[in-house]
Amino acid sequence: MDENKLSWYLAHHTEQSCALHIEVGKQQCHLLNRQLQLVQSFTVSTAKNGISNQRNSNGTPSGLLSIAERIGNEQPLGMRFIGRVPTGEIVVPEVDVPANPMVGDYILTRILRLTGLEPGINLGGDVDTYDRYIYFHGTNEEYLIGSPVSHGCIRMRNDDILSLFSLVNCGTPVLISN
């Protein structure tokens, strides 16, 4: 882990009480305290196409980012979002491999929208994470968590995104690395 980036960010943003580190190679999200000590880990699913900051790559961005928006507070577990707006539809996620899987990659329960913090790497131009609509979010395909299958987002089990959402704020730093 490039602890220097997270240490620098936390030193300059004393209002932040934690940080996140995504290890794409292990499909893990680690919640860290201000001293960068492990508090909790979650299994996630990142992009099928691996790491890429490029627009239209369907890759998970890398580098230092932060949470820009928290969407879905007080919505029920399984709420489906389209365009970051709750639809009113509650979806029960598939936790085991289904005989007839649902069609579609649904965004459920909560959204943590990311923005890049490194100009030319994940901020601005054709590498802008915010403009790519990259999120942490719940999924209807919980049975795929732990495998790289997303279109760039960081998918989580719905109970896990609910927990993580309650622990982070806008501005929480996120380091994504291989």
C-alpha positions in Angstrom: 0.0 0.0 0.0 1.2 3.5 -0.7 0.7 4.7 2.8 2.4 8.0 2.0 -0.6 9.2 0.0 -3.1 8.3 2.7 -0.9 9.7 5.5 -0.5 13.0 3.6 -4.2 13.3 2.9 -5.2 12.6 6.6 -2.5 15.0 7.9 -4.1 17.8 5.7 -7.7 16.8 6.4 -8.0 16.4 10.2 -11.8 16.2 10.0 -11.5 12.7 8.5 -11.4 9.8 11.0 -10.7 7.0 8.6 -9.5 5.9 5.2 -10.3 3.1 2.7 -7.8 0.9 0.8 -9.0 -1.2 -2.1 -6.7 -4.1 -3.0 -7.9 -5.0 -6.5 -5.7 -8.1 -6.7 -7.3 -9.5 -3.5 -10.9 -8.0 -4.1 -10.7 -6.5 -0.6 -11.7 -3.2 0.8 -10.0 -2.3 4.1 -11.3 0.3 6.5 -8.4 2.0 8.3 -8.2 4.3 11.2 -6.2 7.6 11.1 -3.1 5.7 12.1 -3.7 3.4 9.0 -4.4 0.4 11.2 -6.9 -2.1 10.0 -10.4 -1.7 11.5 -12.4 -3.9 9.2 -12.2 -5.7 5.8 -14.9 -6.3 3.2 -14.8 -8.6 0.2 -15.7 -6.6 -2.9 -15.9 -7.0 -6.7 -14.0 -4.6 -8.9 -13.8 -4.4 -12.7 -13.7 -7.3 -15.0 -11.4 -5.2 -17.1 -8.9 -4.6 -14.2 -7.5 -1.3 -13.3 -7.9 1.6 -15.7 -8.5 5.3 -15.2 -9.4 5.9 -18.9 -12.9 7.0 -19.8 -15.0 4.1 -21.4 -12.5 1.5 -20.3 -14.9 -0.1 -17.8 -11.9 -0.4 -15.5 -11.7 0.4 -11.8 -9.7 3.6 -11.3 -6.5 3.6 -9.3 -4.7 6.1 -7.1 -5.9 8.4 -4.4 -9.5 9.3 -4.5 -12.2 10.4 -2.1 -15.9 10.0 -1.4 -17.6 12.9 -3.2 -21.3 11.9 -2.5 -23.2 9.7 -0.2 -26.5 8.7 -1.8 -29.4 6.7 -0.3 -29.3 7.5 3.4 -32.5 6.1 5.0 -33.5 4.1 2.0 -34.4 0.5 2.8 -32.0 -2.4 2.1 -32.3 -3.5 -1.5 -33.6 -0.2 -2.9 -32.8 0.0 -6.6 -31.3 3.2 -8.0 -31.3 4.4 -11.5 -29.3 7.5 -12.3 -28.6 7.8 -8.5 -32.3 8.2 -7.8 -34.3 5.6 -5.8 -36.9 3.9 -8.0 -39.1 2.5 -5.2 -38.3 -1.0 -6.3 -36.9 -3.3 -3.5 -34.7 -6.0 -5.0 -33.8 -9.2 -3.1 -30.2 -9.9 -4.0 -29.2 -13.3 -5.3 -26.7 -14.7 -2.7 -26.3 -18.1 -4.4 -25.7 -18.9 -8.0 -29.3 -18.8 -9.4 -30.7 -21.2 -12.0 -32.2 -18.2 -13.9 -30.2 -15.1 -12.9 -31.7 -11.6 -13.0 -30.8 -9.7 -16.1 -28.9 -6.6 -15.3 -26.3 -5.1 -13.0 -28.4 -3.3 -10.5 -27.2 -0.6 -8.1 -28.8 -1.3 -4.7 -29.0 0.0 -1.1 -26.4 2.8 -1.0 -24.1 4.7 -3.3 -20.7 6.2 -2.4 -19.6 8.2 -5.4 -15.9 8.7 -5.9 -13.8 11.6 -7.2 -10.2 11.5 -8.1 -7.6 13.6 -6.3 -4.7 13.2 -8.7 -4.8 15.5 -11.7 -4.0 13.7 -14.9 -4.2 10.3 -13.2 -7.8 10.1 -12.0 -9.0 13.7 -12.1 -9.8 15.8 -15.2 -9.9 15.1 -18.9 -10.4 11.5 -20.1 -9.4 10.1 -16.7 -11.9 11.9 -14.4 -13.4 9.4 -12.0 -16.3 11.5 -11.0 -17.4 12.0 -14.6 -17.1 8.2 -15.1 -19.7 7.7 -12.4 -17.6 5.3 -10.3 -19.2 4.2 -7.1 -19.2 1.8 -4.2 -22.7 0.2 -4.3 -24.7 -2.8 -3.3 -25.6 -5.3 -6.0 -28.3 -7.8 -7.0 -25.5 -10.3 -7.8 -24.0 -11.0 -4.3 -22.9 -14.4 -5.4 -20.3 -12.8 -7.6 -18.7 -10.8 -4.8 -15.0 -11.6 -4.6 -14.6 -11.9 -8.4 -13.7 -9.1 -10.7 -17.0 -8.7 -12.6 -18.0 -5.0 -12.4 -17.9 -2.3 -15.2 -15.6 -0.2 -13.1 -17.5 0.3 -9.8 -16.7 -1.4 -6.5 -19.6 -3.7 -5.8 -20.4 -4.8 -2.2 -22.8 -7.1 -0.4 -25.8 -5.0 0.5 -25.3 -5.5 4.3 -21.7 -4.5 3.8 -22.4 -1.2 1.9 -24.9 -0.4 4.6 -22.2 -0.8 7.2 -19.6 1.1 5.3 -21.9 3.9 4.5 -22.5 4.5 8.2 -18.7 4.7 8.8 -17.5 7.1 6.1 -18.1 10.7 5.1 -17.8 12.9 2.1 -14.0 13.5 1.9 -13.0 10.1 3.2 -9.8 9.2 1.3 -9.8 6.0 -0.8 -6.6 4.5 -2.1 -7.1 2.0 -5.0 -4.1 -0.2 -5.9 -3.4 -3.6 -7.4 
